[in-house]
Structures are given as C-alpha cells and as structure tokens.
C-alpha cells in the first residue's frame, strides 16, 4: 500500500495553524484535484504487483 501525502504545498516550514495547508478546501488545497491525482496514480499502477 502506498499513501500519497502532500504534507505542505508551500516552500516553508509546516505544521502551524496558519500555514494554509491544514484543511481540505482552503485556498491551497482543492479536494477534487487531490482525488483526481489519487485516481491517476491508482490507474497508472493498477496492474503492477507488489
């Protein structure tokens, strides 16, 4: 299993309340775009064995 994680989208220190990456649907994170990316990765590797 691979869990894709974009921990922070901005080139700066993460993990504060104001880093802009804490919640789905903020100015820096579109949930639909994230789901499309996951779907693309799943399709690309669907026939690969582990």
N, CA, C and O atoms as a GROMACS GRO file, in nm:
protein
  200
    1UNK      N    1   0.084  -0.117   0.000
    1UNK     CA    2   0.000   0.000   0.000
    1UNK      C    3   0.089   0.124   0.000
    1UNK      O    4   0.189   0.130   0.072
    2UNK      N    5   0.052   0.220  -0.080
    2UNK     CA    6   0.122   0.348  -0.084
    2UNK      C    7   0.022   0.455  -0.044
    2UNK      O    8  -0.088   0.462  -0.098
    3UNK      N    9   0.061   0.538   0.049
    3UNK     CA   10  -0.022   0.651   0.090
    3UNK      C   11   0.047   0.778   0.044
    3UNK      O   12   0.150   0.817   0.098
    4UNK      N   13  -0.012   0.841  -0.056
    4UNK     CA   14   0.046   0.965  -0.108
    4UNK      C   15   0.010   1.080  -0.014
    4UNK      O   16  -0.107   1.097   0.022
    5UNK      N   17   0.109   1.158   0.024
    5UNK     CA   18   0.086   1.266   0.118
    5UNK      C   19   0.161   1.390   0.072
    5UNK      O   20   0.284   1.392   0.067
    6UNK      N   21   0.088   1.493   0.039
    6UNK     CA   22   0.147   1.623   0.010
    6UNK      C   23   0.143   1.698   0.142
    6UNK      O   24   0.046   1.768   0.172
    7UNK      N   25   0.249   1.684   0.221
    7UNK     CA   26   0.247   1.736   0.358
    7UNK      C   27   0.226   1.887   0.362
    7UNK      O   28   0.153   1.938   0.447
    8UNK      N   29   0.291   1.956   0.271
    8UNK     CA   30   0.274   2.101   0.264
    8UNK      C   31   0.302   2.146   0.121
    8UNK      O   32   0.397   2.099   0.059
    9UNK      N   33   0.221   2.236   0.070
    9UNK     CA   34   0.233   2.278  -0.070
    9UNK      C   35   0.319   2.403  -0.087
    9UNK      O   36   0.354   2.438  -0.200
   10UNK      N   37   0.352   2.468   0.020
   10UNK     CA   38   0.430   2.591   0.013
   10UNK      C   39   0.574   2.563   0.055
   10UNK      O   40   0.598   2.480   0.142
   11UNK      N   41   0.672   2.632  -0.006
   11UNK     CA   42   0.812   2.609   0.030
   11UNK      C   43   0.849   2.681   0.159
   11UNK      O   44   0.924   2.779   0.156
   12UNK      N   45   0.798   2.633   0.269
   12UNK     CA   46   0.828   2.691   0.401
   12UNK      C   47   0.799   2.588   0.508
   12UNK      O   48   0.755   2.477   0.478
   13UNK      N   49   0.824   2.625   0.632
   13UNK     CA   50   0.803   2.535   0.744
   13UNK      C   51   0.655   2.502   0.758
   13UNK      O   52   0.569   2.588   0.738
   14UNK      N   53   0.628   2.379   0.794
   14UNK     CA   54   0.488   2.334   0.804
   14UNK      C   55   0.439   2.330   0.948
   14UNK      O   56   0.509   2.364   1.043
   15UNK      N   57   0.319   2.289   0.956
   15UNK     CA   58   0.258   2.241   1.079
   15UNK      C   59   0.223   2.351   1.179
   15UNK      O   60   0.231   2.330   1.300
   16UNK      N   61   0.185   2.465   1.130
   16UNK     CA   62   0.132   2.568   1.218
   16UNK      C   63  -0.013   2.592   1.181
   16UNK      O   64  -0.060   2.542   1.079
   17UNK      N   65  -0.083   2.666   1.262
   17UNK     CA   66  -0.224   2.690   1.235
   17UNK      C   67  -0.247   2.781   1.116
   17UNK      O   68  -0.358   2.786   1.063
   18UNK      N   69  -0.143   2.853   1.073
   18UNK     CA   70  -0.161   2.948   0.963
   18UNK      C   71  -0.077   2.916   0.839
   18UNK      O   72  -0.051   3.004   0.758
   19UNK      N   73  -0.034   2.789   0.824
   19UNK     CA   74   0.048   2.756   0.707
   19UNK      C   75  -0.034   2.735   0.581
   19UNK      O   76   0.023   2.717   0.473
   20UNK      N   77  -0.167   2.737   0.592
   20UNK     CA   78  -0.253   2.728   0.475
   20UNK      C   79  -0.272   2.588   0.420
   20UNK      O   80  -0.327   2.572   0.311
   21UNK      N   81  -0.228   2.487   0.491
   21UNK     CA   82  -0.238   2.351   0.441
   21UNK      C   83  -0.307   2.256   0.538
   21UNK      O   84  -0.297   2.135   0.524
   22UNK      N   85  -0.376   2.309   0.633
   22UNK     CA   86  -0.433   2.225   0.737
   22UNK      C   87  -0.569   2.166   0.707
   22UNK      O   88  -0.608   2.069   0.770
   23UNK      N   89  -0.642   2.222   0.613
   23UNK     CA   90  -0.780   2.179   0.593
   23UNK      C   91  -0.809   2.157   0.445
   23UNK      O   92  -0.752   2.224   0.359
   24UNK      N   93  -0.899   2.064   0.417
   24UNK     CA   94  -0.947   2.044   0.281
   24UNK      C   95  -1.028   2.165   0.238
   24UNK      O   96  -1.103   2.222   0.316
   25UNK      N   97  -1.011   2.204   0.114
   25UNK     CA   98  -1.093   2.309   0.057
   25UNK      C   99  -1.049   2.450   0.088
   25UNK      O  100  -1.126   2.544   0.068
   26UNK      N  101  -0.926   2.469   0.137
   26UNK     CA  102  -0.879   2.606   0.158
   26UNK      C  103  -0.821   2.659   0.027
   26UNK      O  104  -0.834   2.594  -0.077
   27UNK      N  105  -0.759   2.774   0.030
   27UNK     CA  106  -0.706   2.836  -0.092
   27UNK      C  107  -0.592   2.755  -0.155
   27UNK      O  108  -0.565   2.770  -0.274
   28UNK      N  109  -0.527   2.671  -0.078
   28UNK     CA  110  -0.413   2.594  -0.127
   28UNK      C  111  -0.444   2.448  -0.155
   28UNK      O  112  -0.356   2.373  -0.197
   29UNK      N  113  -0.568   2.407  -0.132
   29UNK     CA  114  -0.597   2.264  -0.140
   29UNK      C  115  -0.737   2.242  -0.193
   29UNK      O  116  -0.836   2.274  -0.127
   30UNK      N  117  -0.746   2.187  -0.312
   30UNK     CA  118  -0.875   2.155  -0.374
   30UNK      C  119  -0.899   2.005  -0.362
   30UNK      O  120  -0.825   1.927  -0.423
   31UNK      N  121  -0.998   1.961  -0.285
   31UNK     CA  122  -1.021   1.818  -0.266
   31UNK      C  123  -1.045   1.743  -0.397
   31UNK      O  124  -1.001   1.629  -0.411
   32UNK      N  125  -1.112   1.803  -0.493
   32UNK     CA  126  -1.139   1.736  -0.620
   32UNK      C  127  -1.009   1.712  -0.697
   32UNK      O  128  -0.991   1.606  -0.757
   33UNK      N  129  -0.919   1.808  -0.695
   33UNK     CA  130  -0.790   1.791  -0.762
   33UNK      C  131  -0.708   1.680  -0.695
   33UNK      O  132  -0.640   1.604  -0.763
   34UNK      N  133  -0.715   1.672  -0.563
   34UNK     CA  134  -0.646   1.568  -0.488
   34UNK      C  135  -0.700   1.430  -0.526
   34UNK      O  136  -0.623   1.336  -0.548
   35UNK      N  137  -0.833   1.417  -0.533
   35UNK     CA  138  -0.893   1.290  -0.571
   35UNK      C  139  -0.856   1.251  -0.714
   35UNK      O  140  -0.833   1.133  -0.742
   36UNK      N  141  -0.850   1.348  -0.803
   36UNK     CA  142  -0.810   1.319  -0.941
   36UNK      C  143  -0.665   1.268  -0.945
   36UNK      O  144  -0.633   1.177  -1.022
   37UNK      N  145  -0.580   1.327  -0.864
   37UNK     CA  146  -0.441   1.282  -0.857
   37UNK      C  147  -0.429   1.140  -0.805
   37UNK      O  148  -0.352   1.060  -0.858
   38UNK      N  149  -0.506   1.108  -0.700
   38UNK     CA  150  -0.505   0.972  -0.647
   38UNK      C  151  -0.554   0.872  -0.751
   38UNK      O  152  -0.499   0.763  -0.764
   39UNK      N  153  -0.658   0.910  -0.823
   39UNK     CA  154  -0.713   0.824  -0.928
   39UNK      C  155  -0.609   0.799  -1.037
   39UNK      O  156  -0.595   0.686  -1.085
   40UNK      N  157  -0.538   0.903  -1.077
   40UNK     CA  158  -0.436   0.889  -1.180
   40UNK      C  159  -0.326   0.793  -1.136
   40UNK      O  160  -0.283   0.707  -1.214
   41UNK      N  161  -0.280   0.807  -1.013
   41UNK     CA  162  -0.176   0.718  -0.962
   41UNK      C  163  -0.227   0.574  -0.954
   41UNK      O  164  -0.156   0.481  -0.992
   42UNK      N  165  -0.350   0.556  -0.907
   42UNK     CA  166  -0.407   0.421  -0.897
   42UNK      C  167  -0.419   0.356  -1.035
   42UNK      O  168  -0.388   0.238  -1.051
   43UNK      N  169  -0.463   0.432  -1.133
   43UNK     CA  170  -0.475   0.378  -1.269
   43UNK      C  171  -0.339   0.342  -1.327
   43UNK      O  172  -0.325   0.240  -1.394
   44UNK      N  173  -0.242   0.425  -1.303
   44UNK     CA  174  -0.109   0.402  -1.359
   44UNK      C  175  -0.047   0.273  -1.306
   44UNK      O  176   0.024   0.203  -1.380
   45UNK      N  177  -0.073   0.241  -1.181
   45UNK     CA  178  -0.007   0.126  -1.119
   45UNK      C  179  -0.103   0.010  -1.089
   45UNK      O  180  -0.067  -0.080  -1.013
   46UNK      N  181  -0.221   0.010  -1.146
   46UNK     CA  182  -0.322  -0.091  -1.112
   46UNK      C  183  -0.279  -0.233  -1.150
   46UNK      O  184  -0.324  -0.328  -1.086
   47UNK      N  185  -0.197  -0.249  -1.249
   47UNK     CA  186  -0.156  -0.383  -1.292
   47UNK      C  187  -0.017  -0.423  -1.243
   47UNK      O  188   0.036  -0.524  -1.286
   48UNK      N  189   0.040  -0.344  -1.155
   48UNK     CA  190   0.172  -0.376  -1.102
   48UNK      C  191   0.156  -0.461  -0.976
   48UNK      O  192   0.072  -0.430  -0.891
   49UNK      N  193   0.234  -0.565  -0.965
   49UNK     CA  194   0.228  -0.646  -0.843
   49UNK      C  195   0.324  -0.588  -0.739
   49UNK      O  196   0.418  -0.516  -0.773
   50UNK      N  197   0.298  -0.620  -0.616
   50UNK     CA  198   0.384  -0.569  -0.509
   50UNK      C  199   0.493  -0.666  -0.474
   50UNK      O  200   0.574  -0.639  -0.386
   0.00000   0.00000   0.00000
